[in-house]
Amino acid sequence: MNQCDIPVRKPSASEGTRLGDAHVTRKSQSEISDTADSPLAVHTSLLTSWRFDNSKGKDVIDQETEISENKLTLLDVVKALGEFLTSEKDEIRTKVRVLTTFYCGKLDDTETIIPALKGLNTLTSHPSCSPDDATSIVQAFEVFSIIDNLMARNRDALKQMGKAFLSGYILLAEGEKDPRNLLVAFAIARVILIEFNISEHVESLFNITYCYFPITFRPPPNDPYGITTDDLRKALRGCLSASPYFGPLAIPVFLEKLTAGSPATKIFQPTDPLTEEEALKTTQSLVETIYAYEDSIESDDDVQGLAKDVCEECIHILREPEKNQAKPAIKVLCAFMSTTLSVSRYTLSQAVPHLVKLFLNPDEISNRSPILILLADLVNAARDSMPSEVTDETLIPMMPYKDEVLGLVSVGSKTPTSRIPAIGLLRGLVSTKKLLSDQELGFIVHSTNEIFMDEGAGNDDFSDSAILEVLSMISQTAPHHVEEQTLPILFSALPERAPPRDEPLERVKFWRILLALKTLCVHQRLFEILVIRLTTKVDLICLPSTKNGAMEDTEPDAAYAHSLLKTIADTLTIKVDAGHPDVAKYIDRLVPGLYNLFSYSALQQERGIATDHRLVRVAVDIITLVTQCIPAQRQGTFVAAVFDVFSSGRVHEFAEGLQKFPADTKLRLFDASATTAQKNLLALLTAGIITADKEVLPPPSSLDMFLNDLLRWSILQTDHYLQRESAWHLISSVLNKHADTAIVFLEENIANFWPQFIASRETPAEQRRWALQAWVWISKALVVRKHASLARFTDKVFELFADDEIGWDVAKTLGDIANSDQILTKRNHAVIKILHAQKFVNGVLPRIVTGAQDFNSPVDDTFAEPPHEQTAYLVALTSLIKAIPKTAYAHEMTRLMPLLLRGLELPDFDLRADVIDTLLAAAEGDTSDHSLVSEHAPALATYMLKNSMVKEMPSVRVRMTALQYLSVLPKIVRYDVLHPSKSRVLRELAKVLDDPKRSVRKEAVDTRFKYSG
């Protein structure tokens, strides 16, 4: 191993040229063989003895023969004898002593040290190495790898050696410089310092460890051993902090380095957050140590010494809260809060009254905002220092000061300049357990409501967010205050009808109210109120009691209803992510009402507001979230009811609600006479099925026929993408859970659907593309469960790469198949097998690469126009790589880079942007020492410059991504490789500064800085 600061010991001449072979030394093999006490002679003798003592004599004879023919090394023999070395028979185990004695004797011979050490290293790793053997080995020669094994298995024997072992180890470790050995030595030293009696060796052990502080080692490039500076630092730190005996020796020298050392050894006056954090931890440890036995102090005035001096110094600095030094001062005081009870009480008794007095000083009105910020930091630190269970008021540090601090909050929140800091301080008080009484929480809710609803208060997004965060905290512990005071105000602020198009400010107002409701109504009690109030308002908007003129603009009402439903959906998402158990009950309280509203609108109203596909999509989200959470038994009855609607068309019982259907009403989704609004209802029915578990999802009475009819309907009879997408989702989900019983459907797709709807040029191009998307969803269902039929479906995709009408669309489907989605997920109880994506990628990526390479190689980084089929392979490659994680293709980057470079010449601008996005993703985590693109850096710079010029590239997206990749190149390519291109890059980037788009110009400025800065 090579390194900069810690030299590695060179192998001695006696190690020969093959350090792995114990028999290669200065002596020739024939010389060793002729020596009476040579390793070969002794092992031959041992093997002869074992041959007659063991039932496996033939194996031993074979070993002996190989030794005689110089085919085995000593290590091979020891490893081969492992079974015998671990034997429980005394007569066999005794022979281990023979090997131990022999190896120890060879340590005196400089020409056999290395092979003897390797043999001892193997022996010490066997369980049969006894305490007596351990003592013999250590007494003969102390070496790190051997001691490490002995520490792990025979630590008690080493402890019994006492002074002899410790003295020998100190001599061994002194002056060691090899980082490999130091890591082991530090680990051994830590064990010794913690578990051994070191009272007579404290100074010596300190000297052999402290001498390495500070670690300045830097690993060389491409270090095969992987030892980092941080590894050595942590190991050394573990040693120096392992024993209290080191305190009197270490602290003086550490203090000396603090005042005179290099920046790497400074603790105070930090230049970075990490050093500051360590300095505060050090201060905390020091205070805890000094005041460990003074928690019985009753009066704050009794605290003396360091804590008092530091507090006084910090308070002095806090007299000017607007100055830069105030922030470090408050951090020190905050650190004191996590030390001892007496110190934390004393700190608060000095700091809080001082800051309160300062806030109330008329001369400091302009500094009220920084004062509140400092006080908020202190309150948060006091909160964080409390025990997890608060059983007594005395355990709440801020209890004596809460009235004064609440007074500051009341004053500060009334002024716009100090409102956000005041609310931040209030947040700290509210989040402190058992600090505020129920009455005080009610007063806070009242006050914050006034601020939030005051139109003249000058609230902005930041203050709104801060206020809602405080109310949200209260809603989790005391929801009745929010229910009784806040929600009535918010609901009354919502308009009955949507504001007209020409009143954007009114729309902003109700959006703000809905955001507040979404934030506050997560609690079970409050969410129930939210659902009742908002669904009622949606019903009134979508099904008004009076008929309006046919020409009335319904768009504002549709947008308003969409916002109301989206608020419910967003709040449900928060609850589902948090695992709230009350979500399941809305299968009866919310879902039927939605089906009632949308079904009634589709069947009874020609142009009802609820027929808008955007509202249908939000309702789909709500139904999906609720059905994901219901128990299996309820899922079974619900799904059965949905399939009954498919077969019978009866919606009376299923969609029961406020609106009553005529007796003869039936939903015929798949009839040719069905309206667009009626077909859109498939999305709502699909949402109730795709979340069902396989065990409770009964296949339709004729699964293959159901799936085939639905598939053909999606291509031939739909008139909106929502309908087609819903059909494909339903097919994919049902197929995924019942693939083994849908063999006829799969065969039908390959035999008839593909040639009729996708491969046939007689089919309209639009329908062919729809059919391709259906093929994608069928393939997805098979991919995630690693179904055997998948290969046949992907084979069909490759067949159409040469199609000049849809070839590129076909190629893109490989990425679509690999891409993750929101349908085939664990939450929706899909059948998903581990590593399914890797299996798919491993199956298609080599084929894509081979197909893309099948034409002439580039000359001088320029490419001839590739045939249509080869371009399709490039499209497939780009689409696939963009859809999969970097780990799935990183090992292929050497082969992929030339192909991705060709992708930068594709005529499709979106594909070019996808290629650059892929290159950006591949660059994440790369360094100049381990870059995968260094050899292509000049060509990459050329292509990116070309794609960043407006006269060459009209697409803003491509120009932006090209510039972004140019700015990444200096990070991942060595300077000597990229430097020849620097002047050209800067010259061409100067032209981009005239780009008509401001965002492109800004990106160009940032990129130029990366090359010139």
Secondary structure as GFF3:
##gff-version 3
##sequence-region A 1 1013
A	DSSP	three_ten_helix	13	15	.	.	.	ID=ss1
A	DSSP	alpha_helix	29	34	.	.	.	ID=ss2
A	DSSP	alpha_helix	39	53	.	.	.	ID=ss3
A	DSSP	alpha_helix	57	68	.	.	.	ID=ss4
A	DSSP	alpha_helix	74	80	.	.	.	ID=ss5
A	DSSP	alpha_helix	82	85	.	.	.	ID=ss6
A	DSSP	alpha_helix	90	106	.	.	.	ID=ss7
A	DSSP	alpha_helix	113	124	.	.	.	ID=ss8
A	DSSP	alpha_helix	131	140	.	.	.	ID=ss9
A	DSSP	alpha_helix	144	153	.	.	.	ID=ss10
A	DSSP	alpha_helix	155	161	.	.	.	ID=ss11
A	DSSP	alpha_helix	163	173	.	.	.	ID=ss12
A	DSSP	alpha_helix	179	195	.	.	.	ID=ss13
A	DSSP	alpha_helix	202	210	.	.	.	ID=ss14
A	DSSP	alpha_helix	229	240	.	.	.	ID=ss15
A	DSSP	three_ten_helix	244	246	.	.	.	ID=ss16
A	DSSP	alpha_helix	247	260	.	.	.	ID=ss17
A	DSSP	three_ten_helix	263	265	.	.	.	ID=ss18
A	DSSP	alpha_helix	273	290	.	.	.	ID=ss19
A	DSSP	three_ten_helix	300	302	.	.	.	ID=ss20
A	DSSP	alpha_helix	306	317	.	.	.	ID=ss21
A	DSSP	alpha_helix	326	336	.	.	.	ID=ss22
A	DSSP	alpha_helix	341	360	.	.	.	ID=ss23
A	DSSP	three_ten_helix	362	367	.	.	.	ID=ss24
A	DSSP	alpha_helix	368	384	.	.	.	ID=ss25
A	DSSP	three_ten_helix	393	395	.	.	.	ID=ss26
A	DSSP	three_ten_helix	399	401	.	.	.	ID=ss27
A	DSSP	alpha_helix	402	412	.	.	.	ID=ss28
A	DSSP	alpha_helix	416	430	.	.	.	ID=ss29
A	DSSP	alpha_helix	438	453	.	.	.	ID=ss30
A	DSSP	three_ten_helix	455	457	.	.	.	ID=ss31
A	DSSP	alpha_helix	461	477	.	.	.	ID=ss32
A	DSSP	alpha_helix	479	481	.	.	.	ID=ss33
A	DSSP	pi_helix	482	486	.	.	.	ID=ss34
A	DSSP	alpha_helix	487	493	.	.	.	ID=ss35
A	DSSP	alpha_helix	504	520	.	.	.	ID=ss36
A	DSSP	alpha_helix	524	542	.	.	.	ID=ss37
A	DSSP	alpha_helix	555	578	.	.	.	ID=ss38
A	DSSP	three_ten_helix	581	585	.	.	.	ID=ss39
A	DSSP	alpha_helix	586	589	.	.	.	ID=ss40
A	DSSP	alpha_helix	591	604	.	.	.	ID=ss41
A	DSSP	three_ten_helix	609	611	.	.	.	ID=ss42
A	DSSP	alpha_helix	613	627	.	.	.	ID=ss43
A	DSSP	alpha_helix	632	648	.	.	.	ID=ss44
A	DSSP	alpha_helix	676	687	.	.	.	ID=ss45
A	DSSP	alpha_helix	703	716	.	.	.	ID=ss46
A	DSSP	alpha_helix	721	737	.	.	.	ID=ss47
A	DSSP	three_ten_helix	739	741	.	.	.	ID=ss48
A	DSSP	alpha_helix	743	748	.	.	.	ID=ss49
A	DSSP	pi_helix	749	759	.	.	.	ID=ss50
A	DSSP	alpha_helix	765	783	.	.	.	ID=ss51
A	DSSP	alpha_helix	790	799	.	.	.	ID=ss52
A	DSSP	alpha_helix	807	818	.	.	.	ID=ss53
A	DSSP	alpha_helix	836	853	.	.	.	ID=ss54
A	DSSP	alpha_helix	868	883	.	.	.	ID=ss55
A	DSSP	three_ten_helix	886	888	.	.	.	ID=ss56
A	DSSP	three_ten_helix	890	892	.	.	.	ID=ss57
A	DSSP	alpha_helix	893	903	.	.	.	ID=ss58
A	DSSP	alpha_helix	909	923	.	.	.	ID=ss59
A	DSSP	three_ten_helix	934	936	.	.	.	ID=ss60
A	DSSP	alpha_helix	937	947	.	.	.	ID=ss61
A	DSSP	alpha_helix	956	972	.	.	.	ID=ss62
A	DSSP	alpha_helix	975	978	.	.	.	ID=ss63
A	DSSP	three_ten_helix	979	981	.	.	.	ID=ss64
A	DSSP	alpha_helix	982	992	.	.	.	ID=ss65
A	DSSP	alpha_helix	998	1012	.	.	.	ID=ss66
###
